[in-house]
Structures are given as C-alpha cells and as structure tokens.
Amino acid sequence: MALGSDNIIVSRDAAVQAEFDAGLRSHMLKVYNYMASGVMLTGIMAYVVAHTPAVFNLIFGTPLVWVAMFAPLAFVFFFSFRFEKMSAATTQTMFWIFCALMGVSMSTIFVAFTDTSVARVFFITTGTFAAMSLWGYTTKKDLSGWGNFLFMGVIGLILASVVNIFLGSTGLQFAISVIGVLVFVGLTAYDTQRIKVTYAEHWDEDSKTKLAVFGALGLYINFVMIFQYLMMLLGNRE
C-alpha cells in the first residue's frame, strides 16, 4: 500500500509539474510574441518616416525632434510608475504607442545608414538576442547577481554618452558601443531568466497579460539597444 501511495504522489507531482511547464511555455511565448510584434512595429514606423521626406522634415527639422527623442524615455518611466494601476488593455495600448514612438525616433538610422547594412545588422542582432535569451532561459546558473552590475553599466553608458556629446570623441564612441553591446546582451539573459523565475501559474488572466507585456518591454529595449550599438560598430553610412 505504501508503495502504491508513493507512486500516486509521484504521478500527481509529475502532472502538476507538467501543467506548470506548459503554462510557463505559454507565458514565455506570449512575451516573445509581444516583443517581436513591437520590434516589427518599430521597424515599419522607422522605415515609413525615413522614406517620407515631408514627415521626416516636419519632425526632425522642427522642435518636434525633442519630442521624438525623449518621448520614449518618458513612456518607460510612466510604465514603471503606473504599471500596477493600469489595466491589461491600457498596458497593451501603451506598449504599442511606445514601440511606434521608438520607430519615429529611430527613423534617422535609415537616413544615416544604407538599407543593406541596416538589414545585415538587424539579422546579427536577432541571432545574438535569440542565443542569449535561450541561454538565459535554459541555464541552471543563477543570474540574479548580474542585476546590480548590469544596471551600473547602463548608468555608466548614459553618463559616457552625455560626456561624448561635448567631446565628440570617436574613440570614446567606439568604447561606448562595445560596452553597450556587452551590457545589453547580458541584460537579455538576465531579463529572460527573471521573467521565467517570476512566473506563477496562479496569476489571473489580467495579471498574466500585464506581466507578459512588461516582460516583453524589457526584452524589446534590450533588442533595440543591441541593434543601435551594433549599427554604430558595423553599419555602413550613406
């Protein structure tokens, strides 16, 4: 009887684990779908704005350029502070607006660099991101200790970029780009594991959607930053 009871417990535990794993895979797929759709929306917006001179000049030839530059950053802060109070529908809407604004902001890439090099760097970024995200999802190594170190790296990149606005040093820009790629590649693995670890099957559907969007936002930002820094390193200018 004891042996039979043990078998029942093992079978029940296996069934619970299988159900959890299926829920986790579904959640991660939702995160990646949001993230990939956001990248696609950004790319479309960037291409359309860059190849529509009237729109491009209206934005980047007027004070609206400051809106294009700083609006995405404002949205990130808004997300962070208002996330808990937003509904799932509002969270999704804000995410799409953010991705569209990022597309407007990044339209200068299609003007400054050749379309061929943009496509090449995009595929390099995709491969790099996919490899690191897969590693972050599958590794048994605890990456939680990376968080503070990588956050300090982001702060350092911001400060160095501000300083280089005044210095205009190509050597410093090269260093910023290399370090930027390394930092956001690390963040890709870290954020992927964090999304996986914080998944809880008992979330209601509204919470699952909100957290999937918020997770996608983090991965989206990592992808975009890797792409931008690689463009600085590998892109061919017009």
C-alpha positions as a Markdown table, in Angstrom:
| # | Residue | x | y | z |
|---|---|---|---|---|
| 1 | Met | 0.0 | 0.0 | 0.0 |
| 2 | Ala | 2.8 | 2.4 | 0.9 |
| 3 | Leu | 4.5 | 1.7 | -2.5 |
| 4 | Gly | 1.2 | 2.4 | -4.3 |
| 5 | Ser | 0.7 | 5.6 | -2.3 |
| 6 | Asp | 4.2 | 6.8 | -3.3 |
| 7 | Asn | 3.5 | 6.1 | -6.9 |
| 8 | Ile | 0.3 | 8.1 | -6.8 |
| 9 | Ile | 2.2 | 11.0 | -5.2 |
| 10 | Val | 4.9 | 10.9 | -7.8 |
| 11 | Ser | 2.4 | 10.7 | -10.6 |
| 12 | Arg | 0.5 | 13.7 | -9.1 |
| 13 | Asp | 3.7 | 15.7 | -8.7 |
| 14 | Ala | 4.7 | 14.9 | -12.3 |
| 15 | Ala | 1.3 | 16.0 | -13.6 |
| 16 | Val | 1.5 | 19.3 | -11.6 |
| 17 | Gln | 5.0 | 19.9 | -12.9 |
| 18 | Ala | 3.9 | 19.2 | -16.5 |
| 19 | Glu | 1.0 | 21.6 | -16.1 |
| 20 | Phe | 3.3 | 24.3 | -14.7 |
| 21 | Asp | 5.8 | 23.8 | -17.5 |
| 22 | Ala | 3.0 | 24.1 | -20.2 |
| 23 | Gly | 1.8 | 27.3 | -18.5 |
| 24 | Leu | 5.3 | 28.7 | -18.4 |
| 25 | Arg | 6.0 | 27.9 | -22.1 |
| 26 | Ser | 2.7 | 29.6 | -23.0 |
| 27 | His | 3.6 | 32.7 | -20.9 |
| 28 | Met | 7.1 | 32.9 | -22.5 |
| 29 | Leu | 5.6 | 32.5 | -26.0 |
| 30 | Lys | 3.3 | 35.4 | -25.2 |
| 31 | Val | 6.2 | 37.5 | -24.0 |
| 32 | Tyr | 8.2 | 36.8 | -27.2 |
| 33 | Asn | 5.2 | 37.5 | -29.5 |
| 34 | Tyr | 4.6 | 40.9 | -27.9 |
| 35 | Met | 8.3 | 41.7 | -28.1 |
| 36 | Ala | 8.6 | 40.6 | -31.8 |
| 37 | Ser | 5.5 | 42.4 | -32.8 |
| 38 | Gly | 6.8 | 45.6 | -31.1 |
| 39 | Val | 10.1 | 45.3 | -33.0 |
| 40 | Met | 8.2 | 44.9 | -36.2 |
| 41 | Leu | 6.0 | 47.9 | -35.5 |
| 42 | Thr | 9.1 | 50.0 | -34.7 |
| 43 | Gly | 10.8 | 48.9 | -37.9 |
| 44 | Ile | 7.8 | 49.8 | -40.0 |
| 45 | Met | 7.4 | 53.2 | -38.4 |
| 46 | Ala | 11.1 | 53.9 | -38.8 |
| 47 | Tyr | 11.1 | 53.0 | -42.4 |
| 48 | Val | 7.9 | 54.9 | -43.3 |
| 49 | Val | 9.1 | 58.1 | -41.5 |
| 50 | Ala | 12.6 | 57.9 | -43.0 |
| 51 | His | 11.2 | 57.4 | -46.5 |
| 52 | Thr | 8.5 | 60.1 | -46.3 |
| 53 | Pro | 10.5 | 63.4 | -46.5 |
| 54 | Ala | 7.6 | 65.6 | -45.6 |
| 55 | Val | 7.0 | 63.7 | -42.3 |
| 56 | Phe | 10.7 | 63.4 | -41.6 |
| 57 | Asn | 11.4 | 67.1 | -42.1 |
| 58 | Leu | 8.4 | 68.0 | -40.0 |
| 59 | Ile | 9.7 | 66.1 | -37.1 |
| 60 | Phe | 13.5 | 66.4 | -37.3 |
| 61 | Gly | 13.5 | 69.9 | -38.8 |
| 62 | Thr | 11.5 | 71.4 | -36.1 |
| 63 | Pro | 11.4 | 71.4 | -32.2 |
| 64 | Leu | 9.4 | 68.2 | -32.5 |
| 65 | Val | 12.7 | 66.5 | -32.7 |
| 66 | Trp | 12.9 | 66.8 | -28.9 |
| 67 | Val | 9.6 | 65.0 | -28.6 |
| 68 | Ala | 10.8 | 62.2 | -30.8 |
| 69 | Met | 14.0 | 61.9 | -28.8 |
| 70 | Phe | 12.6 | 62.0 | -25.2 |
| 71 | Ala | 9.0 | 60.7 | -25.5 |
| 72 | Pro | 10.1 | 57.0 | -25.5 |
| 73 | Leu | 12.1 | 57.6 | -22.3 |
| 74 | Ala | 9.1 | 59.3 | -20.7 |
| 75 | Phe | 6.9 | 56.3 | -21.6 |
| 76 | Val | 9.4 | 53.9 | -19.9 |
| 77 | Phe | 9.2 | 55.9 | -16.6 |
| 78 | Phe | 5.4 | 56.1 | -17.0 |
| 79 | Phe | 5.3 | 52.3 | -17.4 |
| 80 | Ser | 7.4 | 51.8 | -14.3 |
| 81 | Phe | 5.4 | 54.0 | -12.0 |
| 82 | Arg | 1.9 | 53.3 | -13.3 |
| 83 | Phe | 2.2 | 49.6 | -14.2 |
| 84 | Glu | 0.4 | 48.3 | -11.1 |
| 85 | Lys | -2.6 | 50.6 | -11.6 |
| 86 | Met | -3.1 | 50.0 | -15.3 |
| 87 | Ser | -5.5 | 47.5 | -16.8 |
| 88 | Ala | -4.3 | 44.9 | -19.2 |
| 89 | Ala | -5.8 | 46.7 | -22.1 |
| 90 | Thr | -4.2 | 50.0 | -21.1 |
| 91 | Thr | -0.8 | 48.3 | -20.7 |
| 92 | Gln | -1.1 | 46.8 | -24.2 |
| 93 | Thr | -2.1 | 50.2 | -25.7 |
| 94 | Met | 0.8 | 51.9 | -24.0 |
| 95 | Phe | 3.3 | 49.3 | -25.2 |
| 96 | Trp | 2.2 | 49.8 | -28.9 |
| 97 | Ile | 2.4 | 53.5 | -28.6 |
| 98 | Phe | 5.9 | 53.2 | -27.1 |
| 99 | Cys | 7.0 | 51.0 | -29.9 |
| 100 | Ala | 5.6 | 53.4 | -32.5 |
| 101 | Leu | 7.4 | 56.3 | -30.9 |
| 102 | Met | 10.6 | 54.4 | -30.9 |
| 103 | Gly | 10.1 | 53.8 | -34.6 |
| 104 | Val | 9.8 | 57.6 | -35.2 |
| 105 | Ser | 12.9 | 58.2 | -33.0 |
| 106 | Met | 14.9 | 55.5 | -34.8 |
| 107 | Ser | 14.0 | 56.6 | -38.3 |
| 108 | Thr | 17.3 | 58.5 | -38.5 |
| 109 | Ile | 19.1 | 55.2 | -38.8 |
| 110 | Phe | 17.5 | 54.6 | -42.3 |
| 111 | Val | 18.7 | 58.1 | -43.3 |
| 112 | Ala | 22.3 | 57.8 | -41.9 |
| 113 | Phe | 23.0 | 54.2 | -42.9 |
| 114 | Thr | 22.5 | 52.1 | -46.0 |
| 115 | Asp | 19.4 | 49.8 | -46.1 |
| 116 | Thr | 21.7 | 46.8 | -46.8 |
| 117 | Ser | 23.7 | 47.4 | -43.6 |
| 118 | Val | 20.6 | 48.0 | -41.6 |
| 119 | Ala | 19.3 | 44.6 | -42.7 |
| 120 | Arg | 22.6 | 42.9 | -42.0 |
| 121 | Val | 22.9 | 44.3 | -38.5 |
| 122 | Phe | 19.3 | 43.5 | -37.8 |
| 123 | Phe | 19.9 | 39.8 | -38.6 |
| 124 | Ile | 23.1 | 39.8 | -36.5 |
| 125 | Thr | 21.1 | 41.4 | -33.6 |
| 126 | Thr | 18.4 | 38.8 | -34.0 |
| 127 | Gly | 20.8 | 35.9 | -33.8 |
| 128 | Thr | 22.7 | 37.4 | -30.8 |
| 129 | Phe | 19.5 | 38.2 | -28.9 |
| 130 | Ala | 18.0 | 34.7 | -29.6 |
| 131 | Ala | 21.1 | 32.9 | -28.5 |
| 132 | Met | 21.4 | 34.9 | -25.2 |
| 133 | Ser | 17.7 | 34.7 | -24.4 |
| 134 | Leu | 17.8 | 31.0 | -25.0 |
| 135 | Trp | 20.8 | 30.6 | -22.7 |
| 136 | Gly | 19.1 | 32.8 | -20.1 |
| 137 | Tyr | 16.0 | 30.5 | -20.2 |
| 138 | Thr | 17.8 | 27.2 | -20.1 |
| 139 | Thr | 20.9 | 27.8 | -17.9 |
| 140 | Lys | 20.9 | 26.5 | -14.3 |
| 141 | Lys | 23.2 | 29.3 | -13.3 |
| 142 | Asp | 21.6 | 31.9 | -11.1 |
| 143 | Leu | 21.9 | 35.2 | -12.9 |
| 144 | Ser | 20.2 | 37.3 | -10.2 |
| 145 | Gly | 23.6 | 38.6 | -9.1 |
| 146 | Trp | 24.1 | 40.2 | -12.5 |
| 147 | Gly | 21.3 | 42.8 | -12.0 |
| 148 | Asn | 23.1 | 45.5 | -10.0 |
| 149 | Phe | 26.3 | 45.1 | -12.1 |
| 150 | Leu | 24.4 | 45.5 | -15.4 |
| 151 | Phe | 22.3 | 48.4 | -14.0 |
| 152 | Met | 25.5 | 50.2 | -13.1 |
| 153 | Gly | 26.8 | 49.5 | -16.6 |
| 154 | Val | 23.6 | 51.2 | -18.1 |
| 155 | Ile | 24.2 | 54.2 | -15.8 |
| 156 | Gly | 27.8 | 54.4 | -17.0 |
| 157 | Leu | 26.8 | 54.2 | -20.6 |
| 158 | Ile | 24.3 | 57.1 | -20.2 |
| 159 | Leu | 26.9 | 59.3 | -18.4 |
| 160 | Ala | 29.6 | 58.5 | -21.0 |
| 161 | Ser | 27.2 | 59.2 | -23.9 |
| 162 | Val | 26.3 | 62.6 | -22.3 |
| 163 | Val | 30.0 | 63.4 | -21.9 |
| 164 | Asn | 30.7 | 62.4 | -25.5 |
| 165 | Ile | 28.1 | 64.8 | -26.8 |
| 166 | Phe | 30.5 | 67.6 | -25.8 |
| 167 | Leu | 33.8 | 65.8 | -26.6 |
| 168 | Gly | 32.8 | 64.2 | -29.9 |
| 169 | Ser | 35.4 | 61.5 | -29.5 |
| 170 | Thr | 35.2 | 58.7 | -32.0 |
| 171 | Gly | 37.4 | 56.5 | -29.7 |
| 172 | Leu | 35.0 | 57.0 | -26.8 |
| 173 | Gln | 32.0 | 56.3 | -29.0 |
| 174 | Phe | 33.6 | 53.1 | -30.1 |
| 175 | Ala | 34.2 | 52.1 | -26.5 |
| 176 | Ile | 30.6 | 53.0 | -25.6 |
| 177 | Ser | 29.2 | 50.9 | -28.4 |
| 178 | Val | 31.3 | 47.8 | -27.5 |
| 179 | Ile | 30.4 | 48.1 | -23.8 |
| 180 | Gly | 26.8 | 48.8 | -24.7 |
| 181 | Val | 26.5 | 45.6 | -26.7 |
| 182 | Leu | 28.0 | 43.6 | -23.9 |
| 183 | Val | 25.8 | 45.2 | -21.2 |
| 184 | Phe | 22.5 | 44.7 | -23.1 |
| 185 | Val | 23.5 | 41.2 | -24.2 |
| 186 | Gly | 23.9 | 40.4 | -20.5 |
| 187 | Leu | 20.6 | 42.0 | -19.7 |
| 188 | Thr | 18.9 | 39.9 | -22.3 |
| 189 | Ala | 19.9 | 36.7 | -20.5 |
| 190 | Tyr | 19.2 | 38.2 | -17.1 |
| 191 | Asp | 15.7 | 39.5 | -18.0 |
| 192 | Thr | 14.8 | 36.2 | -19.7 |
| 193 | Gln | 15.6 | 34.3 | -16.5 |
| 194 | Arg | 13.9 | 36.8 | -14.4 |
| 195 | Ile | 10.7 | 36.5 | -16.4 |
| 196 | Lys | 10.9 | 32.7 | -16.2 |
| 197 | Val | 11.6 | 32.7 | -12.4 |
| 198 | Thr | 8.8 | 35.1 | -11.5 |
| 199 | Tyr | 6.2 | 33.2 | -13.4 |
| 200 | Ala | 3.4 | 32.0 | -11.2 |
| 201 | Glu | 0.6 | 29.7 | -12.5 |
| 202 | His | -2.0 | 31.1 | -10.2 |
| 203 | Trp | -2.0 | 34.6 | -11.8 |
| 204 | Asp | -5.3 | 35.6 | -13.2 |
| 205 | Glu | -5.5 | 36.3 | -16.9 |
| 206 | Asp | -5.4 | 40.1 | -16.5 |
| 207 | Ser | -2.2 | 39.8 | -14.4 |
| 208 | Lys | -0.7 | 37.3 | -16.9 |
| 209 | Thr | -1.2 | 39.7 | -19.8 |
| 210 | Lys | 0.2 | 42.7 | -17.9 |
| 211 | Leu | 3.3 | 40.9 | -16.8 |
| 212 | Ala | 3.8 | 39.4 | -20.3 |
| 213 | Val | 3.7 | 42.9 | -21.8 |
| 214 | Phe | 6.0 | 44.3 | -19.1 |
| 215 | Gly | 8.4 | 41.4 | -19.7 |
| 216 | Ala | 8.3 | 42.0 | -23.4 |
| 217 | Leu | 9.1 | 45.7 | -22.9 |
| 218 | Gly | 12.3 | 44.8 | -21.1 |
| 219 | Leu | 13.4 | 42.3 | -23.8 |
| 220 | Tyr | 12.3 | 44.8 | -26.5 |
| 221 | Ile | 14.5 | 47.5 | -25.1 |
| 222 | Asn | 17.5 | 45.1 | -24.9 |
| 223 | Phe | 17.0 | 44.2 | -28.5 |
| 224 | Val | 16.7 | 47.8 | -29.7 |
| 225 | Met | 19.8 | 48.9 | -27.8 |
| 226 | Ile | 21.9 | 46.0 | -29.0 |
| 227 | Phe | 20.8 | 46.9 | -32.6 |
| 228 | Gln | 21.7 | 50.6 | -32.1 |
| 229 | Tyr | 25.1 | 49.9 | -30.7 |
| 230 | Leu | 25.9 | 47.3 | -33.4 |
| 231 | Met | 24.8 | 49.9 | -36.0 |
| 232 | Met | 27.5 | 52.2 | -34.6 |
| 233 | Leu | 30.1 | 49.5 | -34.9 |
| 234 | Leu | 29.1 | 47.7 | -38.1 |
| 235 | Gly | 26.8 | 50.0 | -40.1 |
| 236 | Asn | 27.8 | 51.5 | -43.4 |
| 237 | Arg | 26.9 | 55.1 | -43.6 |
| 238 | Glu | 25.2 | 56.7 | -46.6 |
